[in-house]
Amino acid sequence: MAEEKTFPMTLEGKAKIEEELNTLITETRSEITGRIQLARSFGDLSENSEYASAKDEQAFVEGRIKTLQNMLDNAEIIDSSEIADDEVAVGKKVTFKELPDEEPESYSIVGAVEANPSEGKISNESPIAAALIGHKVGDTVSVTLPNGFDMDIEILSVEVA
């Protein structure tokens, strides 16, 4: 049997997934059930777009519930406090600059399920984060980008996210 994929995440990320799961189970499910019952009352289900739409949404929500439950069942909680203060890891915020003289950038490294680049959270599976993990402040790291080019970056600081 294939080994289950683990989902590295922070405690904050786990809490957000648990919150979404709870909302889907306690609120969204019952709202959809109500819409299905209402649509059934309209009569002929074969030409009832409200019914079809509600059933499609129900299928999507049930799939999302299964996905979230799988993530939680296979979560690998990363405690960044157990890692050296100056070492890049999941749950840490890293500031770096592209060499030779670009402006510094800061990102929190999180598990893939928590990633949101617009909030400054990049996945541990992204090329930059994957290259940085395990390195320390002052290290210069070569990152191979998806376009095949290499980029050298210097780690300026690391802190708990």
C-alpha positions, 0 to 999 in steps of 0.5 A, spaced: 500 500 500 502 506 498 504 511 503 500 517 505 503 524 503 504 528 510 502 535 510 507 539 513 504 545 517 504 550 523 500 550 528 496 556 526 495 553 519 492 547 522 487 551 526 485 554 520 484 548 516 480 545 523 476 552 522 474 551 515 472 544 516 468 545 522 464 551 518 463 546 512 461 541 517 456 545 521 454 550 517 455 549 509 452 542 509 446 544 512 445 550 508 446 546 502 441 541 504 436 546 505 437 548 498 436 541 496 430 540 500 427 547 497 429 545 490 425 538 490 419 542 492 419 545 485 417 539 482 420 535 476 428 534 478 430 533 471 429 540 469 430 543 476 437 547 475 436 549 482 436 542 484 442 540 480 446 546 482 445 545 489 447 537 488 453 540 485 455 544 490 454 539 495 459 534 491 464 539 492 463 541 499 463 533 501 470 533 497 473 539 500 471 536 507 474 529 505 481 533 503 481 537 509 480 531 514 486 527 510 490 533 511 489 533 518 489 526 519 496 526 515 499 533 518 506 534 520 506 539 525 513 543 525 515 546 531 520 552 529 522 553 536 525 546 536 530 549 530 536 553 531 534 561 531 538 562 525 536 556 521 531 557 516 525 552 517 518 551 516 514 556 521 520 561 520 520 568 517 526 569 512 529 575 509 534 575 504 536 579 498 538 577 491 545 578 489 549 582 487 545 588 490 537 587 490 532 589 495 531 585 501 525 581 501 521 577 507 517 571 507 514 566 512 515 559 510 509 555 511 507 548 509 504 547 502 497 547 504 498 554 508 501 558 502 499 564 500 504 569 497 500 575 497 500 574 504 508 573 504 507 566 506 511 561 501 510 554 501 516 549 503 516 546 496 517 552 492 524 553 489 526 558 494 524 555 500 526 548 498 533 551 497 533 555 503 531 550 508 537 548 513 541 554 511 543 559 516 543 567 517 549 569 512 549 563 508 549 564 500 544 559 497 544 558 489 536 557 487 534 554 481 528 557 478 523 554 474 525 557 468 532 553 469 536 560 471 540 560 477 539 565 482 544 567 488 541 569 494 544 571 501 540 570 508 540 576 512 535 574 518 531 569 520 526 569 526 520 565 528 514 567 524 
